């Protein structure tokens, strides 16, 4: 058992702002308990998972767990109040380390204020903001109030070093650790020569993405189906957008099978032969599942007028907006942005991926490299790697 000090009872303050952060935080607590024993006090802001493991939450995390600009604006006074409440409570708890998890609009505002008022408290950031794709100047600013950063993507330590960000440690990605849930067992994914092929359509998890992509995805599906009538189209929808998606596909020539829920989504991934997807984390899920794909994205009119996206990518030293491409350092997955998103181009590629083509084989081979690129040494788990960095901060502070 590792201890930061012979007789110390450390206090770890963990601040999360949404469900995914609560999940990461709960796994971190389990790993810390395994390494330090049960004599650790936890406080901060968390949901059901962390509080069930002994974290005393300063308030209900749902107060700050909001999505979408309109929802944030409606609750902004309460969120601002909770930021200051969290800062006061965290400092009063006299923690040996503060861990902030994702939700940067909330957690980073807490960390900045804790650093100003209690600079002796080490701060660990868990999940790097996407400085490699958007607002790279945030990396250097973070170095002022974040001492150690835990990155989920293997290229992020190099990006932060180049951009002057905080010391960054790659601790692995939850998707990589749970890749088997996305991969087919025997018989789940029919052979390509079977009578029916499955095409996944994933138009995004935000309302704005749905608005910009749903129609062009529908046109693409119609063209694929015209060439390959045996294709079954499956659209996994996030629950809060299901009604909107169902309304949006009523004019599609080919009606997709819409499924919801995590289990149904994973089952769809395990059966899929190819996918058409919006850019986002879903591209990494598909890649780990071994599903060849085409990725498309459209930014809103404001950013188009600024014409700034390519400059941002160039400045951050990445030339792709698709996560598996960045991780692998290739352009294995075709990606299309804004006016490049044309149904005939997308359909042509998808048709080739739904057959035993050289293009399909080449992409599948590249996706097969992800495990080696993303794995941690000797089966080291993400939570254990994260816990070791936190314990290092505890040791320095005792």
BALOBA-1460 file (C-alpha; in Angstrom, 3 decimals):
// residues 398
<rec num="1" residu="x" x="0.000" y="0.000" z="0.000"/>
<rec num="2" residu="x" x="1.368" y="3.431" z="-0.951"/>
<rec num="3" residu="x" x="1.009" y="6.320" z="1.504"/>
<rec num="4" residu="x" x="1.868" y="9.984" z="0.888"/>
<rec num="5" residu="x" x="2.923" y="10.387" z="4.507"/>
<rec num="6" residu="x" x="3.342" y="7.873" z="7.261"/>
<rec num="7" residu="x" x="0.408" y="8.962" z="9.454"/>
<rec num="8" residu="x" x="-1.395" y="11.494" z="7.305"/>
<rec num="9" residu="x" x="-5.118" y="11.380" z="6.546"/>
<rec num="10" residu="x" x="-5.181" y="13.238" z="3.249"/>
<rec num="11" residu="x" x="-8.116" y="15.297" z="2.017"/>
<rec num="12" residu="x" x="-8.839" y="15.160" z="-1.686"/>
<rec num="13" residu="x" x="-11.216" y="17.737" z="-3.138"/>
<rec num="14" residu="x" x="-12.751" y="16.591" z="-6.440"/>
<rec num="15" residu="x" x="-14.889" y="18.992" z="-8.474"/>
<rec num="16" residu="x" x="-16.916" y="17.717" z="-11.432"/>
<rec num="17" residu="x" x="-19.730" y="19.347" z="-13.363"/>
<rec num="18" residu="x" x="-21.513" y="16.577" z="-15.241"/>
<rec num="19" residu="x" x="-22.227" y="12.854" z="-15.394"/>
<rec num="20" residu="x" x="-19.091" y="11.875" z="-17.309"/>
<rec num="21" residu="x" x="-16.961" y="13.690" z="-14.736"/>
<rec num="22" residu="x" x="-18.760" y="11.909" z="-11.907"/>
<rec num="23" residu="x" x="-17.908" y="8.595" z="-13.605"/>
<rec num="24" residu="x" x="-14.209" y="9.479" z="-13.938"/>
<rec num="25" residu="x" x="-14.153" y="10.787" z="-10.375"/>
<rec num="26" residu="x" x="-15.696" y="7.622" z="-8.951"/>
<rec num="27" residu="x" x="-13.101" y="5.437" z="-10.656"/>
<rec num="28" residu="x" x="-10.370" y="7.746" z="-9.353"/>
<rec num="29" residu="x" x="-11.690" y="7.415" z="-5.797"/>
<rec num="30" residu="x" x="-11.706" y="3.622" z="-6.096"/>
<rec num="31" residu="x" x="-8.109" y="3.636" z="-7.317"/>
<rec num="32" residu="x" x="-6.995" y="6.032" z="-4.574"/>
<rec num="33" residu="x" x="-8.656" y="3.881" z="-1.930"/>
<rec num="34" residu="x" x="-6.939" y="0.805" z="-3.321"/>
<rec num="35" residu="x" x="-3.545" y="2.497" z="-3.204"/>
<rec num="36" residu="x" x="-3.925" y="4.561" z="-0.016"/>
<rec num="37" residu="x" x="-6.410" y="2.546" z="1.979"/>
<rec num="38" residu="x" x="-9.736" y="3.837" z="3.298"/>
<rec num="39" residu="x" x="-8.297" y="6.698" z="5.371"/>
<rec num="40" residu="x" x="-8.852" y="9.399" z="2.758"/>
<rec num="41" residu="x" x="-11.399" y="12.195" z="3.111"/>
<rec num="42" residu="x" x="-13.198" y="13.287" z="-0.054"/>
<rec num="43" residu="x" x="-15.137" y="16.474" z="-0.602"/>
<rec num="44" residu="x" x="-16.076" y="18.644" z="-3.574"/>
<rec num="45" residu="x" x="-18.842" y="18.546" z="-6.162"/>
<rec num="46" residu="x" x="-20.025" y="15.186" z="-7.464"/>
<rec num="47" residu="x" x="-22.992" y="13.095" z="-8.438"/>
<rec num="48" residu="x" x="-24.406" y="9.806" z="-7.227"/>
<rec num="49" residu="x" x="-21.337" y="7.724" z="-8.075"/>
<rec num="50" residu="x" x="-18.832" y="9.813" z="-6.125"/>
<rec num="51" residu="x" x="-21.124" y="10.486" z="-3.178"/>
<rec num="52" residu="x" x="-21.849" y="6.755" z="-2.856"/>
<rec num="53" residu="x" x="-18.102" y="6.291" z="-2.367"/>
<rec num="54" residu="x" x="-17.910" y="8.817" z="0.454"/>
<rec num="55" residu="x" x="-17.467" y="12.182" z="-1.233"/>
<rec num="56" residu="x" x="-19.235" y="14.998" z="0.624"/>
<rec num="57" residu="x" x="-20.682" y="17.183" z="-2.127"/>
<rec num="58" residu="x" x="-20.968" y="20.901" z="-1.469"/>
<rec num="59" residu="x" x="-24.289" y="20.921" z="-3.370"/>
<rec num="60" residu="x" x="-26.227" y="18.849" z="-5.892"/>
<rec num="61" residu="x" x="-24.145" y="18.575" z="-9.062"/>
<rec num="62" residu="x" x="-27.277" y="18.941" z="-11.201"/>
<rec num="63" residu="x" x="-27.228" y="22.672" z="-10.401"/>
<rec num="64" residu="x" x="-24.286" y="23.120" z="-12.792"/>
<rec num="65" residu="x" x="-24.818" y="20.164" z="-15.124"/>
<rec num="66" residu="x" x="-26.496" y="21.928" z="-18.040"/>
<rec num="67" residu="x" x="-26.064" y="21.610" z="-21.815"/>
<rec num="68" residu="x" x="-26.672" y="24.177" z="-24.536"/>
<rec num="69" residu="x" x="-26.241" y="27.940" z="-24.585"/>
<rec num="70" residu="x" x="-29.874" y="28.746" z="-23.746"/>
<rec num="71" residu="x" x="-29.864" y="26.385" z="-20.756"/>
<rec num="72" residu="x" x="-26.594" y="27.865" z="-19.469"/>
<rec num="73" residu="x" x="-27.865" y="31.443" z="-19.812"/>
<rec num="74" residu="x" x="-31.088" y="30.583" z="-18.011"/>
<rec num="75" residu="x" x="-29.160" y="29.182" z="-15.061"/>
<rec num="76" residu="x" x="-26.152" y="31.507" z="-15.201"/>
<rec num="77" residu="x" x="-26.802" y="33.354" z="-11.893"/>
<rec num="78" residu="x" x="-26.997" y="30.033" z="-10.028"/>
<rec num="79" residu="x" x="-23.889" y="28.677" z="-11.768"/>
<rec num="80" residu="x" x="-21.886" y="31.790" z="-10.849"/>
<rec num="81" residu="x" x="-23.118" y="31.470" z="-7.256"/>
<rec num="82" residu="x" x="-22.054" y="27.819" z="-7.197"/>
<rec num="83" residu="x" x="-18.569" y="28.683" z="-8.492"/>
<rec num="84" residu="x" x="-17.949" y="31.031" z="-5.563"/>
<rec num="85" residu="x" x="-19.582" y="28.617" z="-3.111"/>
<rec num="86" residu="x" x="-17.290" y="25.852" z="-4.332"/>
<rec num="87" residu="x" x="-14.208" y="28.026" z="-3.986"/>
<rec num="88" residu="x" x="-15.108" y="29.020" z="-0.425"/>
<rec num="89" residu="x" x="-15.948" y="25.453" z="0.603"/>
<rec num="90" residu="x" x="-12.849" y="23.980" z="-1.038"/>
<rec num="91" residu="x" x="-10.516" y="26.387" z="0.724"/>
<rec num="92" residu="x" x="-12.303" y="25.873" z="4.042"/>
<rec num="93" residu="x" x="-11.818" y="22.101" z="3.685"/>
<rec num="94" residu="x" x="-8.017" y="22.631" z="3.494"/>
<rec num="95" residu="x" x="-7.490" y="19.868" z="0.927"/>
<rec num="96" residu="x" x="-4.102" y="18.391" z="0.160"/>
<rec num="97" residu="x" x="-4.979" y="18.429" z="-3.544"/>
<rec num="98" residu="x" x="-7.768" y="19.786" z="-5.754"/>
<rec num="99" residu="x" x="-8.830" y="17.669" z="-8.740"/>
<rec num="100" residu="x" x="-11.022" y="19.351" z="-11.360"/>
<rec num="101" residu="x" x="-12.713" y="17.062" z="-13.887"/>
<rec num="102" residu="x" x="-13.751" y="18.274" z="-17.349"/>
<rec num="103" residu="x" x="-16.628" y="20.875" z="-17.569"/>
<rec num="104" residu="x" x="-14.053" y="23.671" z="-17.963"/>
<rec num="105" residu="x" x="-16.557" y="26.534" z="-17.860"/>
<rec num="106" residu="x" x="-17.304" y="25.540" z="-14.263"/>
<rec num="107" residu="x" x="-14.306" y="23.660" z="-12.922"/>
<rec num="108" residu="x" x="-11.588" y="25.901" z="-14.353"/>
<rec num="109" residu="x" x="-13.261" y="28.985" z="-12.929"/>
<rec num="110" residu="x" x="-13.121" y="27.259" z="-9.559"/>
<rec num="111" residu="x" x="-9.445" y="26.351" z="-9.979"/>
<rec num="112" residu="x" x="-8.420" y="29.883" z="-10.994"/>
<rec num="113" residu="x" x="-9.965" y="31.362" z="-7.867"/>
<rec num="114" residu="x" x="-8.588" y="28.681" z="-5.566"/>
<rec num="115" residu="x" x="-5.110" y="29.305" z="-6.983"/>
<rec num="116" residu="x" x="-5.382" y="33.053" z="-6.251"/>
<rec num="117" residu="x" x="-6.640" y="32.609" z="-2.698"/>
<rec num="118" residu="x" x="-4.766" y="29.429" z="-1.721"/>
<rec num="119" residu="x" x="-1.756" y="29.030" z="-4.025"/>
<rec num="120" residu="x" x="-0.294" y="26.276" z="-1.852"/>
<rec num="121" residu="x" x="-3.033" y="23.793" z="-2.900"/>
<rec num="122" residu="x" x="-1.842" y="21.706" z="-5.878"/>
<rec num="123" residu="x" x="-4.362" y="21.502" z="-8.713"/>
<rec num="124" residu="x" x="-4.783" y="18.467" z="-10.975"/>
<rec num="125" residu="x" x="-6.849" y="18.862" z="-14.141"/>
<rec num="126" residu="x" x="-8.508" y="15.672" z="-15.360"/>
<rec num="127" residu="x" x="-9.395" y="15.767" z="-19.098"/>
<rec num="128" residu="x" x="-7.668" y="18.312" z="-21.274"/>
<rec num="129" residu="x" x="-9.767" y="20.898" z="-23.081"/>
<rec num="130" residu="x" x="-9.416" y="20.492" z="-26.850"/>
<rec num="131" residu="x" x="-6.697" y="23.123" z="-27.191"/>
<rec num="132" residu="x" x="-5.409" y="21.213" z="-30.228"/>
<rec num="133" residu="x" x="-8.608" y="22.073" z="-32.086"/>
<rec num="134" residu="x" x="-9.982" y="25.255" z="-30.586"/>
<rec num="135" residu="x" x="-8.526" y="28.265" z="-28.733"/>
<rec num="136" residu="x" x="-4.971" y="26.925" z="-28.327"/>
<rec num="137" residu="x" x="-4.073" y="29.915" z="-26.153"/>
<rec num="138" residu="x" x="-5.919" y="28.213" z="-23.310"/>
<rec num="139" residu="x" x="-2.995" y="25.816" z="-22.839"/>
<rec num="140" residu="x" x="-0.579" y="28.492" z="-21.653"/>
<rec num="141" residu="x" x="-3.238" y="30.149" z="-19.498"/>
<rec num="142" residu="x" x="-3.937" y="26.817" z="-17.796"/>
<rec num="143" residu="x" x="-0.315" y="26.476" z="-16.738"/>
<rec num="144" residu="x" x="-0.896" y="29.310" z="-14.241"/>
<rec num="145" residu="x" x="-3.497" y="27.438" z="-12.193"/>
<rec num="146" residu="x" x="-3.115" y="23.732" z="-13.158"/>
<rec num="147" residu="x" x="-0.014" y="21.914" z="-11.891"/>
<rec num="148" residu="x" x="-0.622" y="18.497" z="-13.454"/>
<rec num="149" residu="x" x="-2.951" y="17.665" z="-16.336"/>
<rec num="150" residu="x" x="-4.351" y="14.180" z="-16.987"/>
<rec num="151" residu="x" x="-4.936" y="13.667" z="-20.721"/>
<rec num="152" residu="x" x="-7.213" y="11.074" z="-22.303"/>
<rec num="153" residu="x" x="-5.567" y="11.204" z="-25.729"/>
<rec num="154" residu="x" x="-1.973" y="10.120" z="-26.389"/>
<rec num="155" residu="x" x="-1.008" y="13.148" z="-28.499"/>
<rec num="156" residu="x" x="-2.132" y="15.741" z="-25.913"/>
<rec num="157" residu="x" x="1.077" y="15.816" z="-23.803"/>
<rec num="158" residu="x" x="3.039" y="16.823" z="-26.917"/>
<rec num="159" residu="x" x="0.504" y="19.497" z="-27.833"/>
<rec num="160" residu="x" x="0.605" y="21.042" z="-24.360"/>
<rec num="161" residu="x" x="4.396" y="21.017" z="-24.321"/>
<rec num="162" residu="x" x="4.456" y="22.851" z="-27.651"/>
<rec num="163" residu="x" x="1.797" y="25.352" z="-26.583"/>
<rec num="164" residu="x" x="3.309" y="26.060" z="-23.156"/>
<rec num="165" residu="x" x="0.596" y="24.254" z="-21.216"/>
<rec num="166" residu="x" x="0.873" y="22.505" z="-17.832"/>
<rec num="167" residu="x" x="2.817" y="19.282" z="-17.307"/>
<rec num="168" residu="x" x="0.622" y="16.674" z="-18.977"/>
<rec num="169" residu="x" x="0.332" y="12.925" z="-18.421"/>
<rec num="170" residu="x" x="-1.413" y="10.511" z="-20.767"/>
<rec num="171" residu="x" x="-3.561" y="8.272" z="-18.566"/>
<rec num="172" residu="x" x="-5.616" y="6.462" z="-21.215"/>
<rec num="173" residu="x" x="-9.149" y="6.821" z="-22.511"/>
<rec num="174" residu="x" x="-12.271" y="5.132" z="-21.042"/>
<rec num="175" residu="x" x="-13.372" y="4.094" z="-24.526"/>
<rec num="176" residu="x" x="-10.120" y="2.266" z="-25.115"/>
<rec num="177" residu="x" x="-10.479" y="0.371" z="-21.840"/>
<rec num="178" residu="x" x="-14.033" y="-0.644" z="-22.749"/>
<rec num="179" residu="x" x="-13.469" y="-1.326" z="-26.440"/>
<rec num="180" residu="x" x="-14.663" y="-4.937" z="-26.121"/>
<rec num="181" residu="x" x="-18.193" y="-3.642" z="-25.532"/>
<rec num="182" residu="x" x="-18.123" y="-2.136" z="-29.041"/>
<rec num="183" residu="x" x="-16.534" y="-5.080" z="-30.825"/>
<rec num="184" residu="x" x="-18.604" y="-7.935" z="-32.247"/>
<rec num="185" residu="x" x="-18.527" y="-11.409" z="-30.872"/>
<rec num="186" residu="x" x="-18.918" y="-14.280" z="-33.297"/>
<rec num="187" residu="x" x="-22.000" y="-13.848" z="-35.452"/>
<rec num="188" residu="x" x="-22.868" y="-10.286" z="-34.391"/>
<rec num="189" residu="x" x="-21.453" y="-8.640" z="-37.537"/>
<rec num="190" residu="x" x="-22.600" y="-10.443" z="-40.657"/>
<rec num="191" residu="x" x="-20.018" y="-11.117" z="-43.406"/>
<rec num="192" residu="x" x="-19.880" y="-8.563" z="-46.201"/>
<rec num="193" residu="x" x="-21.289" y="-11.064" z="-48.658"/>
<rec num="194" residu="x" x="-24.456" y="-11.469" z="-46.554"/>
<rec num="195" residu="x" x="-27.837" y="-10.428" z="-47.916"/>
<rec num="196" residu="x" x="-28.061" y="-7.451" z="-45.553"/>
<rec num="197" residu="x" x="-25.443" y="-4.846" z="-44.692"/>
<rec num="198" residu="x" x="-25.731" y="-2.358" z="-41.825"/>
<rec num="199" residu="x" x="-24.930" y="1.329" z="-42.326"/>
<rec num="200" residu="x" x="-24.789" y="3.470" z="-39.197"/>
<rec num="201" residu="x" x="-25.765" y="7.120" z="-39.441"/>
<rec num="202" residu="x" x="-24.656" y="9.374" z="-36.585"/>
<rec num="203" residu="x" x="-25.585" y="13.031" z="-37.193"/>
<rec num="204" residu="x" x="-24.318" y="14.334" z="-33.853"/>
<rec num="205" residu="x" x="-25.231" y="14.729" z="-30.203"/>
<rec num="206" residu="x" x="-26.051" y="18.441" z="-30.261"/>
<rec num="207" residu="x" x="-29.069" y="20.148" z="-31.720"/>
<rec num="208" residu="x" x="-26.949" y="22.442" z="-33.882"/>
<rec num="209" residu="x" x="-25.185" y="19.451" z="-35.463"/>
<rec num="210" residu="x" x="-28.507" y="17.800" z="-36.225"/>
<rec num="211" residu="x" x="-29.773" y="20.965" z="-37.895"/>
<rec num="212" residu="x" x="-26.752" y="21.293" z="-40.153"/>
<rec num="213" residu="x" x="-26.235" y="17.632" z="-41.080"/>
<rec num="214" residu="x" x="-29.502" y="15.720" z="-41.016"/>
<rec num="215" residu="x" x="-30.738" y="16.681" z="-44.491"/>
<rec num="216" residu="x" x="-27.439" y="16.053" z="-46.267"/>
<rec num="217" residu="x" x="-27.074" y="12.738" z="-44.444"/>
<rec num="218" residu="x" x="-30.558" y="11.779" z="-45.631"/>
<rec num="219" residu="x" x="-29.634" y="12.559" z="-49.236"/>
<rec num="220" residu="x" x="-26.457" y="10.526" z="-48.852"/>
<rec num="221" residu="x" x="-28.355" y="7.520" z="-47.490"/>
<rec num="222" residu="x" x="-30.777" y="7.698" z="-50.430"/>
<rec num="223" residu="x" x="-27.898" y="7.512" z="-52.917"/>
<rec num="224" residu="x" x="-26.266" y="4.607" z="-51.101"/>
<rec num="225" residu="x" x="-29.578" y="2.749" z="-51.010"/>
<rec num="226" residu="x" x="-30.140" y="3.338" z="-54.728"/>
<rec num="227" residu="x" x="-26.886" y="1.482" z="-55.444"/>
<rec num="228" residu="x" x="-27.241" y="-1.058" z="-52.618"/>
<rec num="229" residu="x" x="-30.908" y="-1.722" z="-51.747"/>
<rec num="230" residu="x" x="-29.864" y="-4.435" z="-49.301"/>
<rec num="231" residu="x" x="-28.440" y="-1.872" z="-46.879"/>
<rec num="232" residu="x" x="-30.222" y="-1.464" z="-43.526"/>
<rec num="233" residu="x" x="-29.797" y="2.024" z="-42.076"/>
<rec num="234" residu="x" x="-29.543" y="2.325" z="-38.285"/>
<rec num="235" residu="x" x="-29.441" y="5.682" z="-36.500"/>
<rec num="236" residu="x" x="-28.461" y="5.621" z="-32.803"/>
<rec num="237" residu="x" x="-29.986" y="8.765" z="-31.265"/>
<rec num="238" residu="x" x="-29.207" y="10.420" z="-27.940"/>
<rec num="239" residu="x" x="-32.332" y="10.509" z="-25.803"/>
<rec num="240" residu="x" x="-32.729" y="14.279" z="-25.576"/>
<rec num="241" residu="x" x="-32.687" y="14.601" z="-29.379"/>
<rec num="242" residu="x" x="-34.754" y="11.546" z="-30.303"/>
<rec num="243" residu="x" x="-37.988" y="13.468" z="-30.942"/>
<rec num="244" residu="x" x="-36.199" y="16.077" z="-33.026"/>
<rec num="245" residu="x" x="-34.423" y="13.415" z="-35.081"/>
<rec num="246" residu="x" x="-37.619" y="11.457" z="-35.695"/>
<rec num="247" residu="x" x="-39.263" y="14.624" z="-36.980"/>
<rec num="248" residu="x" x="-36.198" y="15.468" z="-39.070"/>
<rec num="249" residu="x" x="-36.069" y="12.146" z="-40.931"/>
<rec num="250" residu="x" x="-39.741" y="12.052" z="-41.948"/>
<rec num="251" residu="x" x="-38.791" y="13.372" z="-45.414"/>
<rec num="252" residu="x" x="-35.928" y="10.911" z="-45.936"/>
<rec num="253" residu="x" x="-36.441" y="8.628" z="-48.917"/>
<rec num="254" residu="x" x="-35.010" y="5.761" z="-46.887"/>
<rec num="255" residu="x" x="-36.322" y="5.603" z="-43.339"/>
<rec num="256" residu="x" x="-33.647" y="4.706" z="-40.766"/>
<rec num="257" residu="x" x="-34.171" y="2.404" z="-37.824"/>
<rec num="258" residu="x" x="-33.774" y="4.759" z="-34.855"/>
<rec num="259" residu="x" x="-32.445" y="3.223" z="-31.644"/>
<rec num="260" residu="x" x="-31.797" y="4.822" z="-28.272"/>
<rec num="261" residu="x" x="-29.942" y="3.859" z="-25.132"/>
<rec num="262" residu="x" x="-26.360" y="2.768" z="-24.542"/>
<rec num="263" residu="x" x="-26.990" y="-0.950" z="-24.961"/>
<rec num="264" residu="x" x="-28.781" y="-0.475" z="-28.290"/>
<rec num="265" residu="x" x="-26.042" y="1.836" z="-29.507"/>
<rec num="266" residu="x" x="-23.309" y="-0.644" z="-28.669"/>
<rec num="267" residu="x" x="-25.264" y="-3.442" z="-30.332"/>
<rec num="268" residu="x" x="-25.570" y="-1.292" z="-33.471"/>
<rec num="269" residu="x" x="-21.819" y="-0.690" z="-33.485"/>
<rec num="270" residu="x" x="-21.156" y="-4.414" z="-33.175"/>
<rec num="271" residu="x" x="-23.363" y="-5.179" z="-36.180"/>
<rec num="272" residu="x" x="-22.278" y="-2.279" z="-38.424"/>
<rec num="273" residu="x" x="-20.312" y="-2.618" z="-41.656"/>
<rec num="274" residu="x" x="-19.769" y="1.122" z="-42.280"/>
<rec num="275" residu="x" x="-20.774" y="4.486" z="-40.838"/>
<rec num="276" residu="x" x="-21.500" y="8.079" z="-41.758"/>
<rec num="277" residu="x" x="-20.772" y="10.258" z="-38.746"/>
<rec num="278" residu="x" x="-20.499" y="13.800" z="-37.518"/>
<rec num="279" residu="x" x="-17.100" y="14.704" z="-36.100"/>
<rec num="280" residu="x" x="-16.737" y="14.006" z="-32.399"/>
<rec num="281" residu="x" x="-15.955" y="11.299" z="-29.862"/>
<rec num="282" residu="x" x="-18.213" y="8.944" z="-31.799"/>
<rec num="283" residu="x" x="-15.509" y="8.655" z="-34.472"/>
<rec num="284" residu="x" x="-13.190" y="7.143" z="-31.850"/>
<rec num="285" residu="x" x="-15.928" y="4.726" z="-30.764"/>
<rec num="286" residu="x" x="-16.427" y="3.614" z="-34.359"/>
<rec num="287" residu="x" x="-12.685" y="3.264" z="-34.902"/>
<rec num="288" residu="x" x="-12.261" y="1.099" z="-31.814"/>
<rec num="289" residu="x" x="-15.193" y="-1.008" z="-33.033"/>
<rec num="290" residu="x" x="-13.385" y="-1.513" z="-36.363"/>
<rec num="291" residu="x" x="-16.127" y="0.193" z="-38.389"/>
<rec num="292" residu="x" x="-14.842" y="2.051" z="-41.494"/>
<rec num="293" residu="x" x="-16.404" y="5.480" z="-41.753"/>
<rec num="294" residu="x" x="-16.734" y="8.819" z="-43.460"/>
<rec num="295" residu="x" x="-16.800" y="11.874" z="-41.194"/>
<rec num="296" residu="x" x="-18.447" y="15.193" z="-41.980"/>
<rec num="297" residu="x" x="-18.915" y="18.456" z="-40.140"/>
<rec num="298" residu="x" x="-20.431" y="21.855" z="-40.741"/>
<rec num="299" residu="x" x="-19.674" y="24.854" z="-38.558"/>
<rec num="300" residu="x" x="-22.229" y="27.614" z="-38.055"/>
<rec num="301" residu="x" x="-22.403" y="30.817" z="-40.074"/>
<rec num="302" residu="x" x="-20.483" y="32.852" z="-37.481"/>
<rec num="303" residu="x" x="-17.326" y="30.759" z="-37.705"/>
<rec num="304" residu="x" x="-17.651" y="30.482" z="-41.448"/>
<rec num="305" residu="x" x="-17.603" y="34.277" z="-41.688"/>
<rec num="306" residu="x" x="-14.551" y="34.419" z="-39.488"/>
<rec num="307" residu="x" x="-12.965" y="31.820" z="-41.773"/>
<rec num="308" residu="x" x="-10.779" y="30.938" z="-38.837"/>
<rec num="309" residu="x" x="-11.073" y="27.171" z="-38.404"/>
<rec num="310" residu="x" x="-8.138" y="26.183" z="-40.600"/>
<rec num="311" residu="x" x="-5.920" y="28.752" z="-38.897"/>
<rec num="312" residu="x" x="-6.798" y="27.290" z="-35.525"/>
<rec num="313" residu="x" x="-5.943" y="23.774" z="-36.637"/>
<rec num="314" residu="x" x="-2.678" y="24.918" z="-38.137"/>
<rec num="315" residu="x" x="-1.711" y="26.839" z="-35.029"/>
<rec num="316" residu="x" x="-2.420" y="23.841" z="-32.822"/>
<rec num="317" residu="x" x="-0.278" y="21.584" z="-35.032"/>
<rec num="318" residu="x" x="-3.009" y="19.217" z="-36.153"/>
<rec num="319" residu="x" x="-4.290" y="18.950" z="-39.692"/>
<rec num="320" residu="x" x="-7.435" y="16.940" z="-39.002"/>
<rec num="321" residu="x" x="-10.647" y="17.310" z="-37.036"/>
<rec num="322" residu="x" x="-11.193" y="13.547" z="-36.670"/>
<rec num="323" residu="x" x="-9.854" y="12.049" z="-33.441"/>
<rec num="324" residu="x" x="-8.638" y="8.678" z="-34.813"/>
<rec num="325" residu="x" x="-6.788" y="10.458" z="-37.634"/>
<rec num="326" residu="x" x="-5.025" y="12.715" z="-35.131"/>
<rec num="327" residu="x" x="-4.183" y="9.813" z="-32.816"/>
<rec num="328" residu="x" x="-2.857" y="7.659" z="-35.661"/>
<rec num="329" residu="x" x="-1.123" y="10.529" z="-37.461"/>
<rec num="330" residu="x" x="-2.793" y="9.591" z="-40.754"/>
<rec num="331" residu="x" x="-5.732" y="10.586" z="-42.931"/>
<rec num="332" residu="x" x="-7.128" y="7.052" z="-42.955"/>
<rec num="333" residu="x" x="-10.666" y="8.336" z="-42.383"/>
<rec num="334" residu="x" x="-12.002" y="10.677" z="-45.090"/>
<rec num="335" residu="x" x="-13.199" y="13.932" z="-43.560"/>
<rec num="336" residu="x" x="-15.267" y="16.704" z="-45.107"/>
<rec num="337" residu="x" x="-15.905" y="20.196" z="-43.805"/>
<rec num="338" residu="x" x="-18.622" y="22.718" z="-44.672"/>
<rec num="339" residu="x" x="-19.115" y="22.983" z="-48.458"/>
<rec num="340" residu="x" x="-17.111" y="19.793" z="-48.971"/>
<rec num="341" residu="x" x="-20.008" y="17.854" z="-47.441"/>
<rec num="342" residu="x" x="-21.675" y="16.656" z="-50.651"/>
<rec num="343" residu="x" x="-24.029" y="13.620" z="-50.800"/>
<rec num="344" residu="x" x="-22.550" y="12.180" z="-53.992"/>
<rec num="345" residu="x" x="-19.005" y="12.208" z="-52.585"/>
<rec num="346" residu="x" x="-20.059" y="10.740" z="-49.227"/>
<rec num="347" residu="x" x="-22.213" y="8.068" z="-50.861"/>
<rec num="348" residu="x" x="-19.456" y="6.953" z="-53.214"/>
<rec num="349" residu="x" x="-17.064" y="6.368" z="-50.323"/>
<rec num="350" residu="x" x="-19.659" y="4.604" z="-48.188"/>
<rec num="351" residu="x" x="-20.542" y="2.265" z="-51.038"/>
<rec num="352" residu="x" x="-16.910" y="1.221" z="-51.282"/>
<rec num="353" residu="x" x="-16.739" y="0.645" z="-47.511"/>
<rec num="354" residu="x" x="-19.795" y="-1.603" z="-47.705"/>
<rec num="355" residu="x" x="-17.993" y="-3.938" z="-50.091"/>
<rec num="356" residu="x" x="-14.814" y="-5.977" z="-49.889"/>
<rec num="357" residu="x" x="-12.822" y="-3.152" z="-51.461"/>
<rec num="358" residu="x" x="-9.160" y="-2.121" z="-51.130"/>
<rec num="359" residu="x" x="-10.356" y="1.174" z="-49.602"/>
<rec num="360" residu="x" x="-12.232" y="-0.669" z="-46.876"/>
<rec num="361" residu="x" x="-9.307" y="-2.991" z="-46.173"/>
<rec num="362" residu="x" x="-6.873" y="-0.067" z="-45.934"/>
<rec num="363" residu="x" x="-8.971" y="1.847" z="-43.409"/>
<rec num="364" residu="x" x="-9.735" y="-1.213" z="-41.281"/>
<rec num="365" residu="x" x="-6.003" y="-1.997" z="-41.147"/>
<rec num="366" residu="x" x="-5.234" y="1.528" z="-39.924"/>
<rec num="367" residu="x" x="-7.962" y="1.375" z="-37.289"/>
<rec num="368" residu="x" x="-6.423" y="-1.857" z="-36.080"/>
<rec num="369" residu="x" x="-3.372" y="0.114" z="-34.899"/>
<rec num="370" residu="x" x="-5.354" y="2.093" z="-32.312"/>
<rec num="371" residu="x" x="-4.964" y="-0.441" z="-29.516"/>
<rec num="372" residu="x" x="-1.177" y="-0.272" z="-29.696"/>
<rec num="373" residu="x" x="-1.148" y="3.525" z="-29.890"/>
<rec num="374" residu="x" x="-3.623" y="4.093" z="-27.045"/>
<rec num="375" residu="x" x="-2.738" y="1.325" z="-24.613"/>
<rec num="376" residu="x" x="-0.980" y="1.988" z="-21.322"/>
<rec num="377" residu="x" x="2.065" y="-0.104" z="-20.375"/>
<rec num="378" residu="x" x="1.578" y="-3.566" z="-18.869"/>
<rec num="379" residu="x" x="-2.194" y="-3.371" z="-18.703"/>
<rec num="380" residu="x" x="-2.045" y="-0.283" z="-16.485"/>
<rec num="381" residu="x" x="-5.587" y="1.054" z="-15.968"/>
<rec num="382" residu="x" x="-6.689" y="4.622" z="-16.572"/>
<rec num="383" residu="x" x="-7.842" y="5.144" z="-13.002"/>
<rec num="384" residu="x" x="-4.586" y="3.745" z="-11.597"/>
<rec num="385" residu="x" x="-2.518" y="6.030" z="-13.814"/>
<rec num="386" residu="x" x="-4.603" y="9.026" z="-12.764"/>
<rec num="387" residu="x" x="-4.385" y="8.070" z="-9.098"/>
<rec num="388" residu="x" x="-0.592" y="7.885" z="-9.227"/>
<rec num="389" residu="x" x="-0.379" y="11.504" z="-10.405"/>
<rec num="390" residu="x" x="-2.732" y="12.627" z="-7.633"/>
<rec num="391" residu="x" x="-0.713" y="10.686" z="-5.040"/>
<rec num="392" residu="x" x="2.430" y="12.391" z="-6.337"/>
<rec num="393" residu="x" x="0.820" y="15.736" z="-5.512"/>
<rec num="394" residu="x" x="-0.192" y="14.481" z="-2.078"/>
<rec num="395" residu="x" x="3.371" y="13.407" z="-1.365"/>
<rec num="396" residu="x" x="4.770" y="16.812" z="-2.343"/>
<rec num="397" residu="x" x="2.211" y="18.566" z="-0.154"/>
<rec num="398" residu="x" x="2.919" y="16.531" z="2.996"/>
